[in-house]
Amino acid sequence: MEDNELDIDSLVEKYENMQALGKNIYLDADEFAMLIEYYSGEGDQEEAETLVEEGLKIHPGSALLMLAKAKILILSTKYEEALDYLRYSSNDSDIDYALLKIEALLHLSEFDEVEKLSIKILDRDLPEEDFYYFITEVGYLLNDVDKFNRAIAYLEESLKINNSNTDVIVDLAYAYEMKGDMIKAIEYNDQLLDIDPYSFDAWVNIGKLYSMNEQHDKAIEAFDFALTIREDDMAAMKMKALSLYLNENVEESIKLFRKCLSLSPHDESVYDSLLEAYAALELYDEMDNIIDLKESLFGSAGIIAKRASVYISKQEYEKAKDLFLQITESDKKTFDYYLLEGELAFNENDFITAEAAYIKASLISEENEDVLDRLANVCVAQEKYIEAANYLEELLDLAPDFPTAKSRLAFIRFEIGSKEPFDEIMQQFSDDELRLLLSMLMGNDISDYDDYDRGKILTRLNEARENRVLFKNIKY
């Protein structure tokens, strides 16, 4: 390895000296290839392209340089041009050429052609080394274009041949994460730890995955292991602090966020995280202090809206409105501005303005759980129950345990009166939750239904729903 590094260093020095002296460049094809790979790896694509063209002038039939040109075209995202060049110049029996064709075809969404070419290669009696190389590289390429199911098939086959290839394991963990299968993603990160128990990246990934899977205790443990390896890693500390917050250990979360702030006072995201944590504990003076500190470091952009949001948290709406009217034009059309506008309008029962503001906020921050919650509320206030139900269903898809969302959807389905959607949401409730829901709808004590089994509770709930439909038909 060291000899190769010395070779490339001396070759680069030789090449750059020739350039500086204005001498004609003459190198062997393999020397051109080494220089092309070097400059491409350094991110100097322009120099790499120059070397490709110069090399092909001197060695026009070099398969090595033709391969390098195809790589340069693909790196430049010139996929159609690369494919045309490969069709003209390639040797179908060469695996590297086949892989470049597959890469270009994938980026052109020619998936059927990829499958045909892959089968053609795999049908050959390849040596195990070539077979392994091919399926592994195809797996990587499929991952790059978000074809995760096919990538997993290739990479898991690759892992059967060599179960210690950490790059393959990392890509498998990534593919399963993108598919939403956090358990399998965690399993593959655990395999990384079997190979290297001190892998910082693996511990961080496991913590992140557990957090995404709402297993916050395990996430905190994983981040603790990561932080024993890199004690002051800012990203790991912030993720642990967030997991503490989500695990309802807000005070410990604040302590860790404060440590992050002391280590990296110019990380703006920490200020916003602390504001959210202080709001959860209703520590309004601390919120004001953080806003003051943020303004002193980052300027006044967005600060008025932040101050107004503190007054909203304290339900001091007039003071919030006074600040809202002071927001400058440059700070409008932001997420915080629209959310504030919606809150103030909702408080004044101006539901049309509130809904419009929340929709604008949702366009800036898509799939924001709090905004979906507010949109559901404002639709209920306008008796737009179908729209409210749609927002709550979207919210539950994102956050199945979002507070009160399931029960509110049940009430809305009850109000709408349609049997099938009502039955569908009922299936998501435990027996005790159904008893509580029935007691609220009927105005009775929950103990009145202690001896009801699930079937009887559902029967009574459907009777109540049907009576509600009948009442509404008579009324209107």
DARA-V673416 format. One record per run of one state. SS is the DSSP state (A for helix, B for strand, O for the rest). FROM is the first residue (numbers start at 0). LEN is the number of residues. If there is no record, write none. Layout:
ss=(SS	SS)
from=(FROM	FROM)
len=(LEN	LEN)
This chain:
ss=(O	A	O	A	O	A	O	A	O	A	O	A	O	A	O	A	O	A	O	A	O	A	O	A	O	A	O	A	O	A	O	A	O	A	O	A	O	A	O	A	O	A	O	A	O	A	O	A	O	A	O	A	O	A	O	A	O	A	O)
from=(0	1	20	28	41	44	58	62	75	78	89	94	107	110	122	127	144	147	161	165	179	181	195	199	212	215	229	233	246	249	263	267	280	283	298	302	313	316	324	328	331	334	347	350	364	368	381	384	398	404	416	418	426	430	442	445	449	453	475)
len=(1	19	8	13	3	14	4	13	3	11	5	13	3	12	5	17	3	14	4	14	2	14	4	13	3	14	4	13	3	14	4	13	3	15	4	11	3	8	4	3	3	13	3	14	4	13	3	14	6	12	2	8	4	12	3	4	4	22	1)
